[in-house]
Amino acid sequence: MMTEVPDSEVPRKRTRVDVATPFSDEHAYAAAQQDEEFWEEDGTIVLIAGNVKFRVYRGLLAQHSPLFTEALSLPQPTSNSKPCPIITLHDSPEDWRHLLRLLLPRKLSKFTPSDPSFDMISAYVRLAHKYQMDELLQQWMGYLMGHFTDSFDDWTRREREFPKGMSHIHAIGVVNLARLTGFMCILLTALSVCITLRGHIVHGFTRSDGVREQLNSDDLARCFVFKEELIQANAVILLKTFSSDGSAYCDDPIGCSESRSLALGTYKDQYCAAEFAPVGLAPDWTSYEGALESRGVCDNCRRTMNDEYHSEQHAVWRRLPKMLGIEVEGWDKADY
């Protein structure tokens, strides 16, 4: 699911870095292994990434990236041993395969666009950011924003659970992509998922290109503190909701009150949740609905409790920037 990125969410400044060596020497070209998937005999440019060389079309790259347009405008050395201009890239060949599969239409059958893996998304975002492929960057950050949203209502809709091509451990990588690109609007919910990872939050995971994704020390410390604060906040939510007066239209005020008290006693003995439905902040109300119904709490009271629970969750949601110590512009206005 793609979400259009509002202009206010697009970072405006990007540090200029040396992203490639415009022209490779003949030794590097000869030593690189020809890629089996992306070697077009009529290609007009060769890209060397790691020990792999790709032969594709220069117009395709120039169309998406001003940096390639600039590099290809430079005077090019002539050589009979080189079929066309060659650029050495300081990236992994795995990343470029992911990107070329996306950019070359006839290769799209290689993967399912609706359920991209984290490795795919990470490659798209990192290379698009590095080579100033702004349209591509916004497209895939929009995809992440559709799941790691700044909207409370969107976050708590069950159909918006986790991206099918990703696992919860990949939230660590999403945090790092947010830090890299400056798209802070996805950072808080990504960190909220990270705190559910237990010991895995420390070790992270390894991408297909061999690079290990881990939280930086500041974000790791932030998660430890945040988890404790969230456990307390969720306990308060539960206490407030189950200790409320119930509905003004309650069918049995005394019976419902006693049933709510019994249910509260059951849950508070085991309550240590650091979640928020669907993943990462607070349990979904449906986890309590069945127990309340079985204890005889009336429909009107359950609806009232649901509304109160949702309202208290929303209040915690609005406090997330403060709890995490991260300023996100417009966070508290996302649902208004």
Secondary structure as the mmCIF struct_conf table of DSSP 4:
data_model
#
loop_
_struct_conf.conf_type_id
_struct_conf.id
_struct_conf.beg_label_comp_id
_struct_conf.beg_label_asym_id
_struct_conf.beg_label_seq_id
_struct_conf.end_label_comp_id
_struct_conf.end_label_asym_id
_struct_conf.end_label_seq_id
HELX_LH_PP_P HELX_LH_PP_P1 GLU A 4 PRO A 6
HELX_RH_3T_P HELX_RH_3T_P1 ASP A 7 GLU A 9
BEND BEND1 VAL A 10 VAL A 10
STRN STRN1 ALA A 20 THR A 21
BEND BEND2 PRO A 22 PHE A 23
HELX_RH_AL_P HELX_RH_AL_P1 GLU A 26 ALA A 31
BEND BEND3 ALA A 32 ALA A 32
STRN STRN2 GLN A 33 TRP A 39
TURN_TY1_P TURN_TY1_P1 GLU A 41 ASP A 42
BEND BEND4 THR A 44 THR A 44
STRN STRN3 ILE A 45 ALA A 49
TURN_TY1_P TURN_TY1_P2 GLY A 50 ASN A 51
STRN STRN4 VAL A 52 VAL A 56
HELX_RH_AL_P HELX_RH_AL_P2 ARG A 58 HIS A 64
HELX_RH_AL_P HELX_RH_AL_P3 PRO A 66 LEU A 72
TURN_TY1_P TURN_TY1_P3 SER A 73 SER A 73
BEND BEND5 LEU A 74 LEU A 74
TURN_TY1_P TURN_TY1_P4 ASN A 80 SER A 81
BEND BEND6 PRO A 83 CYS A 84
STRN STRN5 ILE A 86 LEU A 89
BEND BEND7 HIS A 90 ASP A 91
HELX_RH_AL_P HELX_RH_AL_P4 PRO A 93 LEU A 103
BEND BEND8 LEU A 104 LEU A 104
HELX_RH_3T_P HELX_RH_3T_P2 PRO A 105 LYS A 110
BEND BEND9 PHE A 111 PHE A 111
TURN_TY1_P TURN_TY1_P5 PRO A 113 SER A 114
BEND BEND10 ASP A 115 ASP A 115
HELX_RH_AL_P HELX_RH_AL_P5 PHE A 118 LYS A 130
TURN_TY1_P TURN_TY1_P6 TYR A 131 GLN A 132
HELX_RH_AL_P HELX_RH_AL_P6 ASP A 134 MET A 145
TURN_TY1_P TURN_TY1_P7 GLY A 146 HIS A 147
BEND BEND11 PHE A 148 PHE A 148
BEND BEND12 ASP A 150 ASP A 150
HELX_RH_AL_P HELX_RH_AL_P7 PHE A 152 TRP A 155
TURN_TY1_P TURN_TY1_P8 THR A 156 THR A 156
HELX_RH_3T_P HELX_RH_3T_P3 ARG A 158 ARG A 160
BEND BEND13 PHE A 162 PHE A 162
TURN_TY1_P TURN_TY1_P9 LYS A 164 GLY A 165
HELX_RH_3T_P HELX_RH_3T_P4 HIS A 168 HIS A 170
HELX_RH_AL_P HELX_RH_AL_P8 ALA A 171 THR A 181
TURN_TY1_P TURN_TY1_P10 GLY A 182 GLY A 182
HELX_RH_3T_P HELX_RH_3T_P5 MET A 184 ILE A 186
HELX_RH_AL_P HELX_RH_AL_P9 LEU A 187 CYS A 194
TURN_TY1_P TURN_TY1_P11 ILE A 195 THR A 196
BEND BEND14 LEU A 197 LEU A 197
TURN_TY1_P TURN_TY1_P12 ARG A 198 GLY A 199
HELX_RH_AL_P HELX_RH_AL_P10 HIS A 200 HIS A 203
STRN STRN6 PHE A 205 THR A 206
TURN_TY1_P TURN_TY1_P13 SER A 208 ASP A 209
BEND BEND15 GLY A 210 GLY A 210
HELX_LH_PP_P HELX_LH_PP_P2 VAL A 211 VAL A 211
STRN STRN7 ARG A 212 GLU A 213
HELX_RH_AL_P HELX_RH_AL_P11 SER A 217 PHE A 242
TURN_TY1_P TURN_TY1_P14 SER A 243 SER A 243
BEND BEND16 SER A 244 SER A 244
TURN_TY1_P TURN_TY1_P15 ALA A 248 TYR A 249
BEND BEND17 ASP A 251 ASP A 251
HELX_RH_AL_P HELX_RH_AL_P12 PRO A 253 LYS A 268
TURN_TY1_P TURN_TY1_P16 ASP A 269 GLN A 270
TURN_TY1_P TURN_TY1_P17 ALA A 277 PRO A 278
BEND BEND18 VAL A 279 ALA A 282
TURN_TY1_P TURN_TY1_P18 TRP A 285 TRP A 285
HELX_RH_AL_P HELX_RH_AL_P13 THR A 286 SER A 294
TURN_TY1_P TURN_TY1_P19 ARG A 295 GLY A 296
HELX_RH_AL_P HELX_RH_AL_P14 ASP A 299 ARG A 318
TURN_TY1_P TURN_TY1_P20 ARG A 319 ARG A 319
HELX_RH_AL_P HELX_RH_AL_P15 LEU A 320 LEU A 324
TURN_TY1_P TURN_TY1_P21 GLY A 325 GLY A 325
TURN_TY1_P TURN_TY1_P22 GLU A 329 GLY A 330
HELX_RH_3T_P HELX_RH_3T_P6 TRP A 331 LYS A 333
TURN_TY1_P TURN_TY1_P23 ALA A 334 ASP A 335
#
